[in-house]
Amino acid sequence: MINEPPGWLHLTALSAVAGVILYWASVPHWYVIEMFLVGFFFGIPLWAIWAIRFALAMGRGTARARLTRWLVPVFIVAGLATALAADAPFWLRFTISKPSMEAYARTVTADTPRDFSCRWLGLYRICDAFPYYGWEENTEAIPGSACLIGEEWAIYSNTNFVLLPKGEPEETGDDTYRHLMGHWYGWHGWDQW
């Protein structure tokens, strides 16, 4: 067994760890701590098991015959690193969801009542929407703006978007923004820790 390349169980577990990390990187502000913990407690042990088995198989001379099968974990980790470096999980999910979010954002005005029912807008689950007001006292809603509050299934979410047709959102001690494209911003607010 030590001389055999990683089987489907090992590759499935490593792929599942990579999938969870990619999922948590598909929001405007990554879940960095959670991604690190999953990688540290699950990814590194799987990688260490593979490295020990690969070293033993190379020492016995049995790994060369199926070298491409032995290197599948390397390809998984390299693909994960490349996708994270390019921020591909977020851009793919956001690009698919953007048309639905723009269509819904056009329906959000200061006159419409807030609707807390959740709906899927593309690949994001949005559970609240309201116009952007800014943080100064007595400010009025910016026409055409929308704050979309998201909810993720796997973890308490802070997946929020702001569509702001003019100007930039104001950062505070609790609220940070990331310019995405055009008039779209990713918004990370206070997560009640």
C-alpha positions in Angstrom: 0.0 0.0 0.0 2.9 2.4 0.8 4.2 1.8 -2.7 0.9 2.7 -4.4 0.0 6.2 -5.6 -2.7 8.1 -3.6 -6.1 6.4 -4.0 -9.5 8.0 -4.6 -10.1 8.5 -0.8 -6.9 10.5 -0.4 -7.5 12.5 -3.6 -11.1 13.1 -2.7 -10.2 14.4 0.8 -7.5 16.7 -0.6 -9.9 18.0 -3.3 -12.6 18.6 -0.7 -10.1 20.7 1.3 -9.2 22.7 -1.8 -12.9 23.1 -2.7 -13.8 24.5 0.8 -10.9 26.9 0.5 -12.0 28.0 -3.0 -15.5 28.5 -1.7 -14.4 30.7 1.1 -12.3 32.7 -1.3 -15.4 33.3 -3.6 -16.7 36.3 -1.5 -15.5 39.9 -1.7 -13.5 39.6 1.6 -12.0 36.2 2.0 -12.5 34.2 5.2 -8.7 34.1 5.8 -8.7 32.6 9.3 -11.1 29.9 8.3 -9.2 29.1 5.1 -5.9 28.9 7.1 -7.4 26.6 9.8 -8.8 24.2 7.2 -5.5 24.2 5.3 -3.5 23.7 8.5 -5.6 21.0 10.2 -6.7 19.1 7.1 -4.6 20.1 4.1 -1.2 19.9 5.7 -1.7 16.4 7.3 -3.0 15.1 3.9 0.0 16.6 2.2 2.4 15.1 4.8 0.9 11.7 4.4 1.4 12.0 0.6 5.0 13.3 1.0 6.0 10.5 3.3 4.5 7.8 1.1 6.0 9.4 -2.0 9.5 9.6 -0.4 9.3 5.9 0.6 8.1 4.9 -2.9 10.9 6.9 -4.5 13.4 5.2 -2.2 12.2 1.8 -3.2 12.1 2.7 -6.8 8.4 2.0 -7.3 7.1 5.5 -7.8 8.7 6.1 -11.2 6.4 3.7 -13.0 3.3 5.8 -12.1 4.8 9.2 -11.6 1.9 11.1 -13.1 -0.5 9.4 -10.6 1.8 10.2 -7.8 1.9 13.9 -8.7 -1.9 14.5 -8.8 -1.8 16.1 -5.3 0.9 18.5 -6.5 -1.4 19.5 -9.4 -4.3 20.0 -7.0 -2.2 22.2 -4.7 -0.7 24.1 -7.6 -4.2 24.7 -9.1 -5.4 25.9 -5.7 -2.5 28.3 -5.3 -2.9 29.6 -8.9 -6.6 30.2 -8.4 -6.1 32.0 -5.1 -3.3 34.2 -6.5 -5.6 35.2 -9.4 -8.6 35.7 -7.1 -10.4 33.4 -9.6 -13.0 31.9 -7.3 -14.4 35.4 -6.5 -14.3 36.7 -10.0 -16.0 33.6 -11.5 -18.8 33.7 -8.9 -19.2 37.5 -9.1 -19.2 37.6 -12.9 -21.9 34.9 -13.1 -24.0 36.7 -10.4 -23.5 40.3 -11.5 -26.4 40.5 -14.1 -28.9 39.2 -11.5 -27.6 41.5 -8.8 -27.8 44.5 -11.1 -31.4 43.7 -12.1 -32.4 43.4 -8.4 -30.5 46.5 -7.3 -32.5 48.6 -9.8 -35.6 47.7 -7.7 -34.1 48.9 -4.4 -35.2 52.5 -3.6 -35.8 54.5 -0.4 -39.5 54.2 -0.9 -39.7 50.4 -1.1 -39.9 48.5 2.2 -37.0 46.3 3.2 -37.6 42.7 2.3 -35.7 40.3 4.6 -36.6 37.2 2.6 -33.6 35.4 1.1 -33.3 35.0 -2.7 -30.6 33.7 -5.0 -29.1 36.4 -7.2 -26.8 34.4 -9.4 -24.6 32.4 -7.0 -25.0 34.6 -4.0 -27.9 34.3 -1.5 -29.0 37.8 -0.7 -31.2 38.3 2.3 -31.6 42.1 2.7 -31.3 45.1 0.4 -31.5 48.8 1.1 -30.2 52.0 -0.5 -26.8 53.4 0.5 -27.0 56.4 2.9 -23.4 56.9 4.0 -22.5 57.3 7.6 -23.0 61.0 8.2 -26.1 62.1 10.2 -29.2 63.2 8.2 -27.9 61.9 4.9 -30.3 61.0 2.2 -30.2 57.8 0.2 -28.1 58.0 -2.9 -30.3 57.5 -6.0 -29.6 54.3 -7.8 -27.5 52.8 -4.9 -28.1 49.5 -3.3 -26.6 47.6 -0.4 -27.1 43.8 -0.9 -26.6 41.7 2.3 -25.6 38.1 1.6 -25.7 35.0 3.6 -23.5 31.9 3.1 -24.5 28.4 4.0 -21.2 27.2 5.6 -20.4 29.9 8.0 -21.7 33.1 9.5 -21.5 35.4 6.5 -20.4 38.9 5.9 -20.8 38.7 2.1 -22.1 42.2 1.2 -22.1 44.3 -1.9 -22.7 47.9 -2.6 -23.7 49.4 -5.9 -22.9 53.1 -5.8 -23.5 55.0 -9.1 -21.4 58.0 -7.9 -18.7 58.6 -5.4 -17.1 56.0 -3.1 -18.4 54.4 0.1 -17.1 55.8 3.3 -15.0 53.5 5.4 -15.4 53.4 9.2 -13.7 51.5 12.0 -16.2 48.6 11.3 -16.9 48.9 7.6 -14.3 48.3 4.9 -14.9 48.3 1.1 -13.1 46.7 -1.8 -13.6 48.2 -5.3 -14.7 45.4 -7.5 -15.5 46.9 -10.9 -17.4 49.8 -12.3 -19.7 51.0 -9.5 -19.6 47.8 -7.5 -17.9 47.4 -4.1 -17.5 44.5 -1.8 -18.4 45.5 1.8 -17.2 43.9 5.0 -19.1 45.2 8.0 -19.0 44.5 11.7 -19.3 40.8 12.1 -20.3 40.9 15.8 -17.3 39.1 17.2 
